[in-house]
């Protein structure tokens, strides 16, 4: 029996949560977790909630890795994208 997309995504999100809990200072895992959020697009059908989730993950990552330039620059880039999305839907 084939897994539903929702089930696959839920399972993989749990795996990312476990990986970041076990090794919170492995920056590549956080970046992969952020990128993984794009796989939810077929279910959500709007970019706003995906961007918000990515920002949330990066904020948590930065709490645990406050000196990371990679995480901070990724967060700032996403904040700019979120702002552009807000401007787009406001038109």
Backbone as a chain_set.jsonl record, in Angstrom:
{"seq": "XXXXXXXXXXXXXXXXXXXXXXXXXXXXXXXXXXXXXXXXXXXXXXXXXXXXXXXXXXXXXXXXXXXXXXXXXXXXXXXXXXXXXXXXXXX", "coords": {"N": [[0.838, -1.19, 0.0], [0.594, 2.158, -0.879], [2.04, 5.024, 0.62], [0.335, 7.959, 1.715], [0.848, 11.331, 0.655], [0.692, 13.202, 2.755], [1.223, 11.582, 4.975], [3.836, 10.727, 4.468], [5.203, 13.169, 4.514], [4.688, 13.964, 7.149], [6.017, 11.957, 8.573], [8.668, 12.343, 7.693], [9.102, 14.952, 8.624], [9.026, 14.49, 11.349], [11.341, 12.954, 11.561], [13.285, 14.885, 10.916], [12.861, 16.623, 13.077], [13.705, 14.981, 15.179], [16.402, 14.581, 14.467], [17.406, 17.209, 14.671], [17.002, 17.642, 17.353], [18.694, 15.737, 18.531], [21.209, 16.525, 17.565], [21.727, 19.525, 17.758], [23.534, 21.412, 16.878], [24.375, 20.906, 14.355], [24.515, 22.44, 11.549], [23.872, 21.981, 8.847], [21.782, 20.143, 8.913], [19.688, 21.709, 9.902], [19.418, 23.529, 7.767], [18.659, 21.78, 5.729], [16.228, 20.939, 6.8], [14.757, 23.285, 6.642], [14.667, 23.614, 3.832], [13.23, 21.337, 3.19], [10.617, 22.048, 3.788], [9.456, 23.063, 1.501], [8.349, 20.919, 0.233], [5.808, 20.703, 1.177], [4.233, 22.319, -0.341], [2.37, 21.325, -2.389], [0.241, 20.615, -0.752], [-0.442, 22.84, 0.79], [-0.653, 25.01, -0.943], [-0.095, 27.706, -0.967], [2.344, 30.17, -0.612], [2.913, 31.702, 1.643], [2.353, 30.44, 4.296], [4.345, 28.466, 4.199], [6.716, 29.923, 4.124], [6.508, 31.168, 6.623], [6.746, 28.94, 8.332], [9.342, 28.112, 7.71], [10.78, 30.326, 8.65], [10.192, 30.117, 11.377], [11.497, 27.688, 12.01], [14.145, 28.436, 11.51], [14.464, 30.459, 13.427], [14.374, 28.95, 15.779], [16.642, 27.379, 15.331], [18.602, 29.36, 15.402], [18.423, 30.189, 18.051], [19.699, 28.109, 19.29], [22.115, 28.132, 18.028], [23.514, 30.745, 18.105], [25.609, 32.237, 16.933], [25.745, 31.707, 14.25], [26.387, 32.618, 11.053], [25.496, 31.621, 8.636], [22.913, 30.576, 9.212], [21.689, 32.94, 10.078], [21.874, 34.619, 7.795], [20.31, 33.15, 6.039], [17.851, 33.313, 7.345], [17.391, 36.104, 7.228], [17.143, 36.423, 4.473], [14.814, 34.948, 4.027], [13.013, 36.48, 5.503], [12.955, 38.79, 3.963], [11.775, 37.696, 1.683], [9.308, 37.005, 2.77], [8.29, 39.533, 3.317], [8.08, 40.557, 0.71], [6.118, 38.797, -0.216], [3.938, 39.56, 1.379], [3.56, 42.156, 0.434], [2.839, 41.563, -2.191], [0.384, 40.137, -1.91], [-1.112, 42.157, -0.88], [-1.657, 43.854, -2.882]], "CA": [[0.0, 0.0, 0.0], [1.379, 3.367, -1.025], [1.799, 6.038, 1.642], [-0.182, 9.242, 1.269], [1.823, 12.411, 0.748], [0.629, 13.762, 4.101], [1.885, 10.654, 5.897], [5.268, 10.781, 4.179], [5.715, 14.444, 5.008], [4.619, 13.939, 8.612], [7.089, 11.075, 9.04], [9.957, 12.99, 7.443], [9.217, 16.092, 9.546], [9.401, 13.895, 12.638], [12.756, 12.574, 11.483], [14.075, 16.117, 11.024], [12.772, 17.09, 14.462], [14.564, 14.111, 15.988], [17.796, 14.867, 14.128], [17.808, 18.509, 15.222], [17.029, 17.487, 18.811], [19.887, 14.969, 18.892], [22.417, 17.245, 17.215], [21.231, 20.865, 17.443], [24.588, 22.291, 16.352], [24.689, 20.509, 12.982], [23.815, 23.469, 10.771], [23.355, 21.441, 7.586], [20.476, 19.526, 9.182], [18.703, 22.799, 9.985], [19.212, 24.046, 6.414], [17.876, 20.762, 5.018], [14.885, 20.974, 7.366], [14.116, 24.453, 6.047], [14.42, 23.311, 2.42], [12.193, 20.297, 3.164], [9.29, 22.657, 3.903], [8.909, 23.28, 0.162], [7.599, 19.728, -0.173], [4.421, 20.872, 1.621], [3.531, 23.221, -1.256], [1.153, 20.753, -2.997], [-0.841, 20.523, 0.234], [-0.792, 24.16, 1.322], [-1.025, 25.784, -2.128], [0.21, 29.116, -0.768], [3.725, 30.279, -0.167], [2.995, 32.381, 2.939], [2.534, 29.53, 5.436], [5.625, 27.761, 4.068], [7.744, 30.881, 4.536], [6.376, 31.326, 8.078], [7.3, 27.741, 8.968], [10.788, 28.172, 7.541], [11.27, 31.342, 9.582], [10.085, 29.526, 12.715], [12.582, 26.703, 12.161], [15.415, 29.169, 11.595], [14.523, 31.135, 14.728], [14.746, 27.923, 16.755], [18.031, 27.027, 15.047], [19.461, 30.454, 15.865], [18.445, 30.167, 19.516], [20.668, 27.083, 19.671], [23.373, 28.424, 17.332], [23.375, 32.194, 17.926], [26.688, 32.858, 16.165], [25.793, 31.174, 12.886], [26.148, 33.562, 9.961], [24.719, 30.9, 7.613], [21.505, 30.563, 9.625], [21.196, 34.315, 10.121], [21.682, 35.128, 6.439], [19.15, 32.438, 5.49], [16.673, 33.913, 7.98], [17.169, 37.436, 6.667], [16.655, 36.235, 3.109], [13.411, 34.524, 4.114], [12.223, 37.625, 5.969], [12.749, 39.627, 2.779], [10.804, 36.992, 0.839], [8.01, 37.133, 3.444], [7.842, 40.899, 3.108], [7.656, 40.642, -0.69], [4.853, 38.061, -0.315], [2.917, 40.412, 1.979], [3.291, 43.242, -0.515], [2.174, 40.975, -3.348], [-1.027, 39.831, -1.64], [-1.79, 43.39, -0.511], [-1.982, 44.61, -4.106]], "C": [[0.881, 1.252, 0.0], [1.006, 4.386, 0.056], [1.229, 7.309, 0.999], [0.905, 10.295, 1.467], [1.863, 13.0, 2.158], [1.381, 12.895, 5.107], [3.398, 10.674, 5.714], [5.873, 12.056, 4.751], [5.722, 14.484, 6.525], [5.767, 13.1, 9.186], [8.453, 11.749, 8.868], [10.167, 14.198, 8.344], [9.617, 15.599, 10.931], [10.858, 13.487, 12.674], [13.658, 13.802, 11.589], [14.037, 16.654, 12.449], [13.69, 16.275, 15.377], [16.041, 14.409, 15.728], [18.258, 16.193, 14.72], [17.825, 18.479, 16.747], [18.309, 16.797, 19.254], [21.174, 15.741, 18.635], [22.059, 18.671, 16.796], [22.278, 21.804, 16.836], [25.044, 21.891, 14.948], [23.878, 21.397, 12.047], [23.202, 22.933, 9.486], [21.986, 20.782, 7.772], [19.387, 20.59, 9.252], [18.383, 23.342, 8.591], [18.378, 23.064, 5.588], [16.427, 20.739, 5.498], [14.099, 22.147, 6.777], [13.744, 24.162, 4.588], [13.302, 22.278, 2.261], [10.784, 20.894, 3.194], [8.642, 22.9, 2.544], [8.085, 22.088, -0.316], [6.135, 19.78, 0.266], [3.585, 21.691, 0.635], [2.304, 22.592, -1.926], [-0.036, 20.676, -2.028], [-1.35, 21.896, 0.652], [-1.276, 25.096, 0.214], [-0.873, 27.292, -1.958], [1.604, 29.215, -0.151], [3.855, 30.87, 1.24], [3.205, 31.449, 4.125], [3.857, 28.763, 5.396], [6.752, 28.671, 4.545], [7.708, 31.057, 6.053], [6.984, 30.141, 8.82], [8.819, 27.736, 8.873], [11.408, 29.174, 8.522], [11.253, 30.804, 11.005], [11.216, 28.534, 12.983], [13.915, 27.418, 12.325], [15.548, 29.928, 12.908], [14.933, 30.152, 15.818], [16.211, 27.526, 16.575], [18.985, 28.104, 15.569], [19.491, 30.579, 17.383], [19.516, 29.202, 20.013], [22.051, 27.318, 19.074], [23.445, 29.924, 17.049], [24.471, 32.859, 17.093], [26.738, 32.443, 14.713], [25.414, 32.231, 11.848], [25.288, 32.909, 8.876], [23.238, 30.918, 7.969], [20.917, 31.971, 9.609], [20.951, 34.859, 8.714], [20.498, 34.438, 5.756], [17.86, 33.017, 6.053], [16.37, 35.279, 7.383], [16.641, 37.365, 5.24], [15.178, 35.832, 3.106], [12.512, 35.654, 4.601], [11.948, 38.583, 4.819], [11.697, 39.001, 1.866], [9.401, 37.101, 1.44], [7.439, 38.529, 3.225], [7.342, 41.093, 1.673], [6.318, 39.923, -0.898], [3.71, 38.899, 0.247], [2.552, 41.549, 1.02], [2.509, 42.741, -1.737], [0.686, 40.726, -3.074], [-1.814, 41.074, -1.242], [-2.217, 44.195, -1.743], [-3.359, 44.291, -4.615]], "O": [[1.807, 1.366, 0.803], [-0.168, 4.586, 0.367], [1.6, 7.676, -0.115], [1.768, 10.161, 2.335], [2.939, 13.265, 2.693], [2.085, 13.405, 5.979], [4.15, 10.642, 6.688], [6.924, 12.025, 5.391], [6.671, 14.99, 7.125], [6.404, 13.492, 10.164], [9.284, 11.73, 9.775], [11.288, 14.449, 8.786], [10.445, 16.214, 11.603], [11.533, 13.65, 13.69], [14.68, 13.764, 12.275], [15.061, 17.092, 12.975], [14.366, 16.828, 16.244], [16.836, 14.48, 16.664], [19.38, 16.292, 15.217], [18.589, 19.218, 17.368], [18.94, 17.209, 20.228], [22.13, 15.624, 19.402], [22.085, 18.991, 15.607], [21.934, 22.874, 16.335], [25.989, 22.469, 14.413], [22.703, 21.137, 11.789], [22.129, 23.378, 9.078], [21.133, 20.856, 6.888], [18.291, 20.398, 8.725], [17.22, 23.587, 8.268], [17.494, 23.474, 4.836], [15.507, 20.543, 4.703], [12.918, 22.014, 6.454], [12.621, 24.439, 4.167], [12.522, 22.34, 1.311], [9.852, 20.287, 2.668], [7.416, 22.94, 2.441], [7.218, 22.237, -1.178], [5.314, 18.998, -0.212], [2.362, 21.751, 0.762], [1.275, 23.26, -2.031], [-1.19, 20.674, -2.458], [-2.551, 22.088, 0.845], [-2.202, 25.881, 0.417], [-1.455, 28.067, -2.718], [1.973, 28.429, 0.722], [4.813, 30.564, 1.949], [4.148, 31.644, 4.892], [4.423, 28.447, 6.442], [7.637, 28.238, 5.284], [8.756, 31.091, 6.699], [7.664, 30.325, 9.829], [9.506, 27.396, 9.836], [12.433, 28.895, 9.143], [12.203, 31.014, 11.759], [11.818, 28.544, 14.057], [14.722, 27.05, 13.179], [16.65, 30.028, 13.447], [15.745, 30.482, 16.683], [16.936, 27.357, 17.556], [20.046, 27.793, 16.111], [20.489, 31.031, 17.943], [20.161, 29.448, 21.033], [23.042, 26.77, 19.556], [23.438, 30.336, 15.889], [24.26, 33.963, 16.592], [27.684, 32.792, 14.007], [24.267, 32.674, 11.781], [24.447, 33.571, 8.268], [22.399, 31.237, 7.126], [19.782, 32.17, 9.176], [19.925, 35.494, 8.469], [19.771, 35.065, 4.986], [16.885, 33.193, 5.322], [15.219, 35.579, 7.067], [15.788, 38.161, 4.848], [14.394, 36.314, 2.288], [11.37, 35.772, 4.157], [10.85, 39.126, 4.704], [10.831, 39.7, 1.34], [8.421, 37.268, 0.713], [6.243, 38.685, 2.977], [6.305, 41.719, 1.45], [5.48, 40.387, -1.67], [2.63, 38.946, -0.342], [1.377, 41.858, 0.827], [1.624, 43.431, -2.242], [-0.167, 41.058, -3.896], [-3.045, 41.059, -1.262], [-3.04, 45.105, -1.645], [-3.784, 44.841, -5.632]]}, "num_chains": 1, "name": "protein.A"}
